[in-house]
Amino acid sequence: MDLALLRTFVTVHRAGSFTRAAALLGLSQPAVTSQIRTLERQLGRPLFLRQARGVTPTTVGDELAHKAAPHLDALVEIAETGLDDDSSLRTLHLAGPPEFTAERALPALTELTGDDGQGFALRVSFGNASETLEGLAAGHHDLAITTAQPRGALLTAAPLCDEEHVLVAAPRWADRIGAGKLCREGAHALDSFPVVEVHESLPFIARYWASVFDSRPAASGTVVVPDLRAVLACAISGAGLAVLPRYLCAPALERGDIVALLEPAVPPLRTYFLVVRTGSLGMPHIARAHEWLLRAAVSWS
């Protein structure tokens, strides 16, 4: 059986779409369709059910994916190891959100990049949850850290840690708002204040408002910047209110650069997941990094 056909098949199975698989493989959609049809003729069985949006694997397709995907991943790993400058080191490809990966995961994993005979080279990519999971499914990454739990059997997720969110502002804004007014009026006390966020949709503010105030934010973003570390810097400079992970803003809170405007009895939480392709933990360097991060995360929550 042609390995190129199997590679295309596994990519379609993971992507759930001929169009998306074609983009991941650098092929045209007709070429992907032709390869899948060729494989189906060789096997004498349909592998996918075509739908209005994407494809769904048949039982035969699922069975073939579960058998073939781990072996194809292993072949990719062998090829990548052969291309490393230092052939004694395997390369671990990690993907995740920039702030959490930089502040939490990388300091832990760099301890494993030494020359003790079990170390590995490390390559890191940043992206949102959908980009990261898509890249993992396509074989571009070995480990992914996401806030979205994947569905299906091709990716395996383990809860990594919970992230507490805190509503913060520079002291001058905290003085203007007043804790008493905030307790009495709730979210309405904050409607007229500027907001710093990572996206126009105000994902952190909206999640906090829904969890704590059972309402939607009335404000729009005054400063929108796609990095939580920049949001923190803007909040410290007095640009407006922000909702930030506690691990990220704890030093600034301790210094008094910003103030927590509210300490709800049940703070909003967001869960991170550590995700791998099913079967890839049979590779020692991936298994070691996976276990190391899970152990390190015990002290993060």
FENMO-V63175 format. One record per residue. N is the residue number from 1. RES is the residue in one small letter. SS is DSSP state (@ for helix, = for strand, . for the rest). PSI is psi as a letter, one per 40 degrees, with the letter a starting at -180 (none if undefined). Layout:
N;RES;SS;PSI / N;RES;SS;PSI
//
This chain:
1;m;.;h / 2;d;.;h / 3;l;@;d / 4;a;@;d / 5;l;@;d / 6;l;@;d / 7;r;@;d / 8;t;@;d / 9;f;@;d / 10;v;@;d / 11;t;@;d / 12;v;@;d / 13;h;@;d / 14;r;@;d / 15;a;@;d / 16;g;.;e / 17;s;.;h / 18;f;@;d / 19;t;@;d / 20;r;@;d / 21;a;@;d / 22;a;@;d / 23;a;@;d / 24;l;@;d / 25;l;@;e / 26;g;.;f / 27;l;.;i / 28;s;.;i / 29;q;@;d / 30;p;@;d / 31;a;@;d / 32;v;@;d / 33;t;@;d / 34;s;@;d / 35;q;@;d / 36;i;@;d / 37;r;@;d / 38;t;@;d / 39;l;@;d / 40;e;@;d / 41;r;@;d / 42;q;@;d / 43;l;@;d / 44;g;.;e / 45;r;.;i / 46;p;.;i / 47;l;.;d / 48;f;=;i / 49;l;=;h / 50;r;=;h / 51;q;.;i / 52;a;.;d / 53;r;.;h / 54;g;.;a / 55;v;=;i / 56;t;=;h / 57;p;=;i / 58;t;.;i / 59;t;@;d / 60;v;@;d / 61;g;@;d / 62;d;@;d / 63;e;@;d / 64;l;@;d / 65;a;@;d / 66;h;@;d / 67;k;@;d / 68;a;@;d / 69;a;@;d / 70;p;@;d / 71;h;@;d / 72;l;@;d / 73;d;@;d / 74;a;@;d / 75;l;@;d / 76;v;@;d / 77;e;@;d / 78;i;@;d / 79;a;@;d / 80;e;@;d / 81;t;@;d / 82;g;@;d / 83;l;@;e / 84;d;.;i / 85;d;.;d / 86;d;.;h / 87;s;.;e / 88;s;.;e / 89;l;.;h / 90;r;=;i / 91;t;=;h / 92;l;=;h / 93;h;=;h / 94;l;=;i / 95;a;=;i / 96;g;=;a / 97;p;.;i / 98;p;@;d / 99;e;@;d / 100;f;@;d / 101;t;@;d / 102;a;@;d / 103;e;@;d / 104;r;@;c / 105;a;@;d / 106;l;@;d / 107;p;@;d / 108;a;@;d / 109;l;@;d / 110;t;@;e / 111;e;@;e / 112;l;@;e / 113;t;.;e / 114;g;.;a / 115;d;.;f / 116;d;.;e / 117;g;.;e / 118;q;.;e / 119;g;.;i / 120;f;=;i / 121;a;=;i / 122;l;=;h / 123;r;=;h / 124;v;=;h / 125;s;=;i / 126;f;=;i / 127;g;.;i / 128;n;.;i / 129;a;@;d / 130;s;@;d / 131;e;@;d / 132;t;@;d / 133;l;@;d / 134;e;@;d / 135;g;@;d / 136;l;@;d / 137;a;@;d / 138;a;.;e / 139;g;.;e / 140;h;.;d / 141;h;.;i / 142;d;.;d / 143;l;=;i / 144;a;=;h / 145;i;=;h / 146;t;=;i / 147;t;.;e / 148;a;.;h / 149;q;.;h / 150;p;.;i / 151;r;.;i / 152;g;.;i / 153;a;.;e / 154;l;.;d / 155;l;=;h / 156;t;=;h / 157;a;=;i / 158;a;=;h / 159;p;=;h / 160;l;=;d / 161;c;=;i / 162;d;=;i / 163;e;=;h / 164;e;=;h / 165;h;=;i / 166;v;=;h / 167;l;=;h / 168;v;=;i / 169;a;=;i / 170;a;.;i / 171;p;@;d / 172;r;@;d / 173;w;@;d / 174;a;@;d / 175;d;@;d / 176;r;@;d / 177;i;@;d / 178;g;.;h / 179;a;@;d / 180;g;@;d / 181;k;@;d / 182;l;@;d / 183;c;@;d / 184;r;@;d / 185;e;@;e / 186;g;@;b / 187;a;@;d / 188;h;@;d / 189;a;@;e / 190;l;@;e / 191;d;.;d / 192;s;.;e / 193;f;.;i / 194;p;.;i / 195;v;=;i / 196;v;=;h / 197;e;=;i / 198;v;.;e / 199;h;.;i / 200;e;.;d / 201;s;.;e / 202;l;.;f / 203;p;@;d / 204;f;@;d / 205;i;@;d / 206;a;@;d / 207;r;@;d / 208;y;@;d / 209;w;@;d / 210;a;@;d / 211;s;@;d / 212;v;@;d / 213;f;@;e / 214;d;.;f / 215;s;.;i / 216;r;.;i / 217;p;.;i / 218;a;.;e / 219;a;.;i / 220;s;.;i / 221;g;=;h / 222;t;=;d / 223;v;=;h / 224;v;=;h / 225;v;.;h / 226;p;.;f / 227;d;.;h / 228;l;@;d / 229;r;@;d / 230;a;@;d / 231;v;@;d / 232;l;@;d / 233;a;@;d / 234;c;@;d / 235;a;@;d / 236;i;@;d / 237;s;.;e / 238;g;.;e / 239;a;.;d / 240;g;.;a / 241;l;=;i / 242;a;=;i / 243;v;=;h / 244;l;=;i / 245;p;=;h / 246;r;@;d / 247;y;@;d / 248;l;@;d / 249;c;@;e / 250;a;@;d / 251;p;@;d / 252;a;@;d / 253;l;@;d / 254;e;@;d / 255;r;@;e / 256;g;.;e / 257;d;.;d / 258;i;.;i / 259;v;=;i / 260;a;=;h / 261;l;.;d / 262;l;.;i / 263;e;.;g / 264;p;.;i / 265;a;.;d / 266;v;.;g / 267;p;.;i / 268;p;.;h / 269;l;=;i / 270;r;=;h / 271;t;=;h / 272;y;=;i / 273;f;=;i / 274;l;=;h / 275;v;=;h / 276;v;=;i / 277;r;=;h / 278;t;.;h / 279;g;.;e / 280;s;@;e / 281;l;@;e / 282;g;@;e / 283;m;.;h / 284;p;@;d / 285;h;@;d / 286;i;@;d / 287;a;@;d / 288;r;@;d / 289;a;@;d / 290;h;@;d / 291;e;@;d / 292;w;@;d / 293;l;@;d / 294;l;@;d / 295;r;@;d / 296;a;@;d / 297;a;@;e / 298;v;.;d / 299;s;.;e / 300;w;.;d / 301;s;.;none
//
